[in-house]
Amino acid sequence: MSETTGLSEKVRPLIDTSIIYIAAIIAAAVSAHYTADLTAAAAATEPSAFLAPLVAIAIQAPIFYFVFDDWGGPKDIGKTVALTLVVWYVAWAFILTSGAGFYG
């Protein structure tokens, strides 16, 4: 249980998982914005699109480290990295194949 924030064992996973999902979906939107003028096949190989989830992970890690006093073990870091990448990939694939995007 987190002593400094007073979060219970059941609430903390909901908060950090929700933040991870939101950050991954934002990263997918950013990747879609960078690849808006490309076809889906060309967008899948665009290196700048892969920076968005890496930035999302790099921003989340210090935030979780300071908000949750017991965060930072390999399990927590692995969960953050894996969930961010998986949700980003699924959301970005959905955006690319559906034709939705940021055209303007």
PEQUI-V452111 format. One record per residue. N is the residue number from 1. SS is DSSP state (helix for helix, strand for strand, loop for the rest). BURIAL is b if it has 16 or more other C-alpha atoms within 10 Angstrom, else e. D_FIRST is the distance of its C-alpha to the first C-alpha in whole Angstrom. Layout:
N,SS,BURIAL,D_FIRST  N,SS,BURIAL,D_FIRST
This chain:
1,loop,e,0  2,loop,e,4  3,loop,e,6  4,loop,e,9  5,loop,e,9  6,loop,e,7  7,loop,e,7  8,loop,e,6  9,helix,e,5  10,helix,e,9  11,helix,e,10  12,helix,b,8  13,helix,e,11  14,helix,e,13  15,helix,e,13  16,helix,b,14  17,helix,e,16  18,helix,e,18  19,helix,b,19  20,helix,b,20  21,helix,b,22  22,helix,b,24  23,helix,b,24  24,helix,b,26  25,helix,b,28  26,helix,b,29  27,helix,b,30  28,helix,b,32  29,helix,b,34  30,helix,b,34  31,helix,b,36  32,helix,b,38  33,helix,e,39  34,helix,b,40  35,loop,b,42  36,loop,b,44  37,loop,e,47  38,loop,e,47  39,loop,e,47  40,helix,b,44  41,helix,e,46  42,helix,e,46  43,helix,b,43  44,loop,b,41  45,loop,e,42  46,loop,e,42  47,helix,e,40  48,helix,e,39  49,helix,b,37  50,helix,b,35  51,helix,e,34  52,helix,b,32  53,helix,b,29  54,helix,b,29  55,helix,e,28  56,helix,b,26  57,helix,b,24  58,helix,e,25  59,helix,e,23  60,helix,b,20  61,helix,b,19  62,helix,e,19  63,helix,e,18  64,helix,b,14  65,helix,e,14  66,helix,e,15  67,helix,e,13  68,loop,b,9  69,loop,e,9  70,loop,e,8  71,loop,b,11  72,loop,e,14  73,loop,e,15  74,helix,e,18  75,helix,e,16  76,helix,b,14  77,helix,b,18  78,helix,e,20  79,helix,e,18  80,helix,b,19  81,helix,b,22  82,helix,e,23  83,helix,b,22  84,helix,b,24  85,helix,b,27  86,helix,e,27  87,helix,b,27  88,helix,b,29  89,helix,b,32  90,helix,e,32  91,helix,b,32  92,helix,b,34  93,helix,b,36  94,helix,e,37  95,helix,b,38  96,helix,b,40  97,helix,e,42  98,helix,e,42  99,loop,e,44  100,loop,e,41  101,loop,b,41  102,loop,e,42  103,loop,e,45  104,loop,e,47
